[in-house]
Amino acid sequence: MTSETSTDGLTEQSFTLGEITGVLFTPRGATGPRPLILMGHGGGQHKKAPGVLAGAHRFAAEGGFAVAAIDAPNHGDRPKDERFVRFAGDMRARMAAGEDPAGLVAAMHDLLAGRAVADWQAVLTAVQELGHVGSGPAGYWGVSMGCGIGVPLLAADSRIRAAVLGLLGVRGLAAPAARVTVPVRFLLQWDDTRVPRDQALALFDALGSADKTLHANPGDHGGVPAFETDDALRFFARHLGQGHVS
């Protein structure tokens, strides 16, 4: 742990694990084990992006969960490698030229996913060794790029028992999606200008989970309604057990 602050009933602990930079949110004064939620951010964002913070505060302060968020490779406080910088610049140029973004986004996520999955597995192991977290059930929340990393993570790690995913298409994810068997809430923005609707529906269809629900709302990519966090809180409480605010 590198720093700790407490406010509004919540404790926020920044940490590093090797080159991984992250933050752990727990109810203020928390002791004893509790379910853990891993939160992945979107492309170009970081561990304290507004959407991540809003969800983490709700899950920890109201639900009693522990919540961990980390910077994805080449994001936030992590070093940027030259290959990624070149790739990102090329992707922006090709998208500005009107090229279909679906294939470019899939290639970007594929570039990051191998390292990101290993990062999340290492963080999950380390955080669950803490006395105020423990080795209980874990969940995952991640949309857009967070979904692109989350699908292969869910396929690779059986410790994660439930997930909220979405805002992404099937390109490059059909195979790992078929290996996802945990309960899933999948978010789709009906008027998304970044993710073709048929591609998002195809990703939902590709998920191997018997328990999966599609939540579709009007609006563009960043317009997920706030009430979806209410549903996510109930969803995680149902599948992971209620967090213990103690």
CORQUI-V883310 format. One record per residue. N is the residue number from 0. D_LAST is the distance of its C-alpha to the last C-alpha in whole Angstrom. Layout:
BEGIN
((N/D_LAST) (N/D_LAST))
END
This chain:
BEGIN
((0/21) (1/23) (2/21) (3/18) (4/17) (5/15) (6/16) (7/15) (8/11) (9/12) (10/12) (11/16) (12/17) (13/21) (14/22) (15/25) (16/26) (17/30) (18/31) (19/28) (20/27) (21/23) (22/20) (23/16) (24/14) (25/10) (26/8) (27/8) (28/7) (29/5) (30/6) (31/8) (32/10) (33/10) (34/13) (35/15) (36/17) (37/20) (38/22) (39/26) (40/28) (41/31) (42/35) (43/35) (44/32) (45/29) (46/25) (47/25) (48/27) (49/26) (50/26) (51/23) (52/21) (53/21) (54/20) (55/17) (56/16) (57/16) (58/14) (59/12) (60/11) (61/12) (62/11) (63/8) (64/11) (65/12) (66/15) (67/18) (68/21) (69/25) (70/28) (71/31) (72/34) (73/36) (74/33) (75/31) (76/31) (77/33) (78/37) (79/39) (80/42) (81/45) (82/46) (83/43) (84/44) (85/47) (86/46) (87/44) (88/47) (89/49) (90/47) (91/47) (92/51) (93/51) (94/49) (95/51) (96/54) (97/53) (98/52) (99/50) (100/46) (101/45) (102/46) (103/46) (104/42) (105/42) (106/44) (107/41) (108/38) (109/40) (110/41) (111/37) (112/35) (113/36) (114/35) (115/32) (116/31) (117/31) (118/29) (119/26) (120/26) (121/26) (122/23) (123/21) (124/22) (125/21) (126/18) (127/17) (128/18) (129/15) (130/12) (131/9) (132/11) (133/14) (134/17) (135/16) (136/18) (137/19) (138/20) (139/23) (140/23) (141/27) (142/30) (143/33) (144/33) (145/30) (146/31) (147/34) (148/32) (149/29) (150/32) (151/33) (152/30) (153/29) (154/33) (155/32) (156/28) (157/27) (158/24) (159/23) (160/23) (161/23) (162/25) (163/26) (164/29) (165/32) (166/35) (167/37) (168/40) (169/41) (170/43) (171/42) (172/39) (173/41) (174/41) (175/37) (176/36) (177/38) (178/36) (179/33) (180/32) (181/28) (182/27) (183/28) (184/28) (185/31) (186/32) (187/35) (188/37) (189/40) (190/42) (191/41) (192/43) (193/42) (194/41) (195/44) (196/43) (197/45) (198/43) (199/40) (200/40) (201/42) (202/39) (203/37) (204/40) (205/40) (206/36) (207/36) (208/33) (209/34) (210/31) (211/32) (212/32) (213/34) (214/33) (215/36) (216/36) (217/39) (218/39) (219/39) (220/37) (221/34) (222/34) (223/31) (224/30) (225/27) (226/26) (227/26) (228/23) (229/22) (230/23) (231/22) (232/18) (233/19) (234/21) (235/18) (236/16) (237/19) (238/20) (239/17) (240/15) (241/12) (242/9) (243/6) (244/4) (245/0))
END
